[in-house]
Amino acid sequence: MVFYAGLIERGVDEEKTLENKRFDDLMAELRAINITVPKSGTLKALNKQRVLTKHYAQVAEPITVRTYFDAALVAIEATVKAVTGGGIRELFIADLLNEGRTKEHLKNAERAIAAGDYMEALIETRKAIFIEFEEAYNVYGWRDYDPNETGRGLGVSLLAGGWSAPYWAKNKQWIERNVKVPTDYIQIDYDNFRIQSMEYGIHTVELENIRRLTPAVFRRDYSDSWSVTYDAAFPANNANEKNAKYCLDRAVSFILKKQEHSEIRRIPAADQLFDPPTVYIGRIVYEGPSTQSKPLHTIAEGYEYTIKRIVGGFDPNETFYELIAESAEKKPGGLLGDRPAHIFSGFLQIVPDDGSA
């Protein structure tokens, strides 16, 4: 498998079919791209011994097995280094993920496991889970929001974050009563959490396993330090190699599925901007895509018009521009700054004079 993976990494599979090649053939293909496999004679003998053991039950002597094992380690290390530039122990399962903070935390977890610091590995794994799955349920930004005060709802909803959290947890009164420690700011809407997990192809029970088997973590924003919460008996019972490796493996798997899901998504290209036709003064903007619809506005100076879509009318013989109109005149907008005194959307009929009919 190591030889096969090395050939794929070097792109040999794009020129040749590798699936049906034998063990000796794979080594020959590596030699063809100037990768020398040490101990190749011993490895060929190992492959023959594999056949004898599998089909004829002829087992090898312990000292022979040890020779094969040592030769395999040398060959694997040399091949991986020739292909990737680093040894086999320098490869991390987190390397499968896209670059970013999540990957950094998971690589830290792998290093901690290698060093025997299993508690640190669990904390680093949970930080990655926080970034990818829990941060959307953070109600910290709503700690000063009072729904009884008017005029702040839109600004808070845009800036506070925590859009996936339950609606009843996103207000000052609830937070004051229920948030006792920083990690309490994460309030999971479990129905939404389960649906999101299913969409990514993630087993919800295993995702919950990671959350139970790792310490809870919290941070206010990217520049802030982390808060960690766990039961006093947690390290003695759960900070072990088996648990750390399980949580890391599952975390990488889940985050990889999430990233693959995001990469599948396709959106229409928007590189070429639409060049709007000249909009003539005096033309009517209608409420709906019909000339029988209510007139909303007459095209005039002092407005900026942005065309969003080309829309077929309710009368198949009519076609319209759907547009947004904003007045040049501004009025104070409070938290979000000044905004147009008049803004609306409507439909402008396309006629041959526009050059787009």
Secondary structure, 3 states (H helix, E strand, C coil): CHHHHHHHHCCHHHCCCCCCCCHHHHHHHHHHCCCCCCCHHHHHHHHHHHHHHHHHCCCCCHHHHHHHHHHHHHHHHHHHHHHHCCCHHHCCHHHHCCCCHHHHHHHHHHHHHHCCCHHHHHHHHHHHHHHHHHHHHECHHHCCCCCCCCCCHHHHHHHCCCCCCCHHHCCHHHHHHHCCCHHHHECCCHHHHHHHHHHHCCCHHHHHHHHHHCCEEECCCCCCCCEEECCCCHHHHHCCHHHHHHHHHHHHHHHHHHHHHHHHCCCCCCCCCCCCCCCCCCCEEECCCCCCCCEEEECCCCEEEEEEEEEECCCCCCEEEEEEEEECCEECCHHHCCEECCEEEEEEECCHHHCCC
